[in-house]
Amino acid sequence: MTTEQRDHGLPAKPSQFEKNSDLDTLLVRINDYLRQAEQSQPEPPAPEYPLILLVGAPRSGTTLFMQWLCSTRHVAVPTNLISRFFSAPAFGVMLQRLLSDRRYRYRDEFDDLPTEPLQAFGSDLGKTKGLLGHNSFFYFWRQFFPLAEPAPIPDNDLHRVDGKGLVRAIGRFANEVEAPLAMKGYLVQYHLGLLEKLLDRVLFVHIIRDPLDTMRSLLEVRKSLYGDEGKWWGCRPPGCDIFMGQAPAIQVAGQIALTQRSIRSELARMPDAKHIEISYELLCDSPAQVWSELRNKIGAQTVNGEKAKAMMAAEYHGPQNFRRSRQTPKSNDLLFSEWTIANEICRDQEVNH
């Protein structure tokens, strides 16, 4: 078990999910080299497009959504390569372009490297394969937010959030990709109001999924990781302590319900142009419709320019549909009952506070 896990009461991960300490040591050295160079660059101009921040409960389809966005070729996402340069993502973009963009190929020097991400749309608990596969980019966020896991920051620690550093880093990153930049906001999704104040243009995408399917998936993850459905996994939304003594299915139901409540509460205070709610089911059944709705939201905050106009006018050429992922360890009737109990607990908590 790592120090980080002990300090936050997290269960030990199976060995295949443990960090590679040799890799971490090398990445720290690389990013120490690059950090000063990145920060010495001129102040970046305001990005043309809004930053797209994806939020939602665990197992709600966030990784599929990011992989799908990348497949449209109209939106940029952090990749496994760029994630290695979490303190200098703009440099990471340039290096990725040098290695994978055909425009910069010279004879056959890099012909053994990929030019496109894998199109399998698969992942293992959010971890994708391939140099150009999507990455959740947690190390990037942790530079600016005092967070070890997706959870609210205590009020007395909010002063430690480096808002100015975050804005500069995202500005350089977004300007270098020269396209709408999308990132997972999973690690910081309980502070959306703060992010909205910090970022000039931002579009929060809240992905939701049938709660019973999400519960099934969360229970399966707990069992496969720890051999015990009773061990917590994933985000810890505001108020989740009230569920710690409950049955596992009620715990995951509360985890989902509280996450949705927190996200919806913060987004409701923002202008409509800054947020959109999309269902996993609609994404699977009609990605083209989701792209149309998302593109309109992007356009509402985009600075007019020739590239922006071309992107907004471009037709959808991505996948036509996806197979929905389902798990079946429990009956629907039992899960629905536990979902109902969890929501009643949430309502009682809200009334008492």
Secondary structure, DSSP 8 states (H G I E B T S, - for coil): --HHHHHTT-----GGGS--HHHHHHHHHHHHHHHHHHHTS------SS-EEEEE--TTSSHHHHHHHHHHTTSSB--BTTGGGGTT-HHHHHHHHHHHH-GGG--TTTTTTS-SS---S---BTTB--STTSB---HHHHHTTS--SSSS---GGGGGG--HHHHHHHHHHHHHHHTS-BEEE-GGGTT-HHHHHHH-SSEEEEEEE--HHHHHHHHHHHHHHHHS-TTS--S---TTGGGGTTS-HHHHHHHHHHHHHHHHHHHHTTS-GGGEEEEEHHHHHH-HHHHHHHHHHHHHHT----HHHHHHHH----S-S--------SS-HHHHHHHHHHHHHHHHHHHHH-
